[in-house]
Amino acid sequence: MSVKVKQVHHVGLTVSDFSRHKKLFEDVFSFKLFFEDVMTGPPTSCTGVKTDGIDFAFYSAGDPSVMIEICHFKESGSDSEGVVKRTSDVGCSHFAFVVEDIKGTIQKMQAVGVKLLSEPITMTEGPGKGTLVTWMRDWDGHSYELCQLPEGVTAL
């Protein structure tokens, strides 16, 4: 018997620098801050990590039914500190954002330290035909796929 998932509520990113990622999501992507807080005490035990607290913030890109959460665990050290996964590595994930101006978005992301992995290419076949696409990676190894749709196309 299968489980019926009613909706995807959020996708979470664990980050090394809470303020820096807030700047990325607020100033570069213009996401709307939905909620921000610090979790301490017993509720943190659900993560399976001993911590002195978790800074967290939920963001929406317009549709509040799906959000992105950034989390910073207040603990010393990490078992993955300094490890950056390749896009092809098992367990590596990415976000795909549709943007209006891919070149302008690249410039804004580079200005806050996000690395361009490839120059934009144009998809030549499939449902995304004509879409400009590129990939970028932030300082914590999170990957972002940027897509600029062809004129007149509203969704992939």
C-alpha positions as CSV (number, residue, x, y, z in Angstrom):
1,M,0.0,0.0,0.0
2,S,1.4,3.4,-0.9
3,V,1.4,6.6,1.2
4,K,-0.6,9.6,0.0
5,V,1.5,12.7,0.2
6,K,-0.8,15.7,0.4
7,Q,1.7,18.4,-0.5
8,V,5.4,19.3,-0.5
9,H,5.6,21.8,2.4
10,H,9.3,22.9,2.1
11,V,12.8,21.9,1.1
12,G,15.5,22.6,3.7
13,L,19.1,23.6,3.3
14,T,21.6,23.3,6.1
15,V,24.0,26.3,5.9
16,S,27.2,27.4,7.4
17,D,26.5,31.1,7.5
18,F,22.8,32.0,8.2
19,S,23.2,35.7,7.5
20,R,24.9,35.1,4.2
21,H,22.2,32.8,2.9
22,K,19.5,35.2,4.1
23,K,21.1,37.8,1.9
24,L,21.2,35.4,-1.1
25,F,17.5,34.6,-0.7
26,E,16.2,38.1,0.2
27,D,18.5,40.4,-1.8
28,V,19.4,38.3,-4.9
29,F,16.3,36.2,-5.4
30,S,13.8,38.6,-3.7
31,F,12.1,35.7,-1.9
32,K,9.6,36.7,0.8
33,L,10.5,35.9,4.3
34,F,7.6,33.9,5.8
35,F,8.9,33.1,9.2
36,E,12.2,33.2,11.1
37,D,13.1,31.9,14.6
38,V,15.6,30.0,16.8
39,M,14.7,26.5,17.9
40,T,16.1,25.4,21.2
41,G,15.5,22.6,23.8
42,P,13.6,19.4,23.2
43,P,12.2,20.3,19.8
44,T,15.7,20.1,18.3
45,S,16.0,16.4,19.2
46,C,13.8,15.5,16.2
47,T,16.8,16.2,14.0
48,G,18.9,13.5,15.6
49,V,21.7,16.1,16.2
50,K,22.8,17.4,19.6
51,T,22.8,21.2,19.3
52,D,22.5,24.3,21.3
53,G,19.9,25.6,18.9
54,I,18.9,26.0,15.3
55,D,18.5,29.3,13.5
56,F,15.9,28.8,10.8
57,A,13.9,30.9,8.2
58,F,11.2,29.9,5.7
59,Y,11.1,31.7,2.3
60,S,8.6,31.7,-0.5
61,A,9.2,32.6,-4.1
62,G,5.6,33.6,-4.6
63,D,3.6,30.4,-4.0
64,P,3.4,30.0,-0.2
65,S,2.4,26.3,-0.5
66,V,6.1,25.4,-1.2
67,M,8.8,27.0,0.8
68,I,12.6,26.9,1.2
69,E,13.9,26.7,4.7
70,I,17.5,27.6,5.6
71,C,18.8,26.1,8.9
72,H,22.0,26.8,10.8
73,F,22.8,24.3,13.6
74,K,24.6,26.0,16.6
75,E,27.2,23.3,17.2
76,S,31.0,23.1,17.0
77,G,32.3,21.5,13.8
78,S,30.6,19.2,11.4
79,D,31.3,15.8,9.9
80,S,31.1,17.2,6.4
81,E,32.9,20.5,6.9
82,G,34.8,21.6,3.8
83,V,33.2,18.8,1.6
84,V,31.7,20.0,-1.6
85,K,29.8,17.4,-3.7
86,R,30.0,17.3,-7.4
87,T,26.7,17.7,-9.3
88,S,27.0,14.1,-10.4
89,D,27.6,12.7,-6.8
90,V,24.8,10.5,-5.3
91,G,23.1,12.5,-2.7
92,C,23.8,15.8,-4.3
93,S,20.6,17.8,-4.9
94,H,19.8,21.1,-6.6
95,F,17.1,23.8,-7.0
96,A,15.8,24.8,-10.4
97,F,14.6,28.4,-10.5
98,V,12.9,30.0,-13.5
99,V,14.2,33.6,-13.8
100,E,13.4,36.5,-16.1
101,D,17.0,37.6,-16.8
102,I,19.5,34.8,-16.5
103,K,22.6,37.0,-17.2
104,G,21.4,39.6,-14.6
105,T,20.8,36.8,-12.1
106,I,24.2,35.3,-12.7
107,Q,25.8,38.7,-12.0
108,K,23.8,39.2,-8.8
109,M,24.7,35.7,-7.5
110,Q,28.4,36.1,-8.4
111,A,28.4,39.4,-6.5
112,V,27.6,37.6,-3.3
113,G,30.1,34.8,-3.9
114,V,28.1,32.1,-5.8
115,K,30.2,30.4,-8.4
116,L,29.1,29.9,-12.1
117,L,29.6,26.3,-13.2
118,S,28.9,26.9,-16.9
119,E,27.9,29.6,-19.3
120,P,24.2,29.5,-20.2
121,I,23.3,27.1,-22.9
122,T,20.1,26.9,-25.0
123,M,18.2,23.6,-24.8
124,T,17.7,22.3,-28.3
125,E,15.1,19.6,-27.8
126,G,12.5,18.2,-25.4
127,P,9.9,20.2,-23.4
128,G,12.5,22.8,-22.4
129,K,13.4,23.5,-26.1
130,G,14.6,27.2,-26.4
131,T,15.2,27.6,-22.6
132,L,18.5,29.1,-21.5
133,V,20.0,27.0,-18.7
134,T,23.1,27.3,-16.4
135,W,24.2,25.9,-13.1
136,M,25.8,27.7,-10.1
137,R,27.1,26.6,-6.7
138,D,27.2,28.5,-3.4
139,W,30.0,28.5,-0.8
140,D,28.3,25.5,1.1
141,G,28.1,23.4,-2.1
142,H,24.3,23.9,-2.8
143,S,23.6,23.8,-6.5
144,Y,21.2,26.1,-8.3
145,E,19.9,25.5,-11.9
146,L,18.8,28.8,-13.5
147,C,16.3,28.6,-16.4
148,Q,15.2,31.5,-18.6
149,L,12.1,30.5,-20.6
150,P,11.7,31.5,-24.3
151,E,9.5,34.5,-25.1
152,G,5.9,33.6,-24.7
153,V,6.4,30.4,-22.6
154,T,5.1,30.6,-19.1
155,A,6.2,27.2,-17.6
156,L,8.5,24.3,-18.3
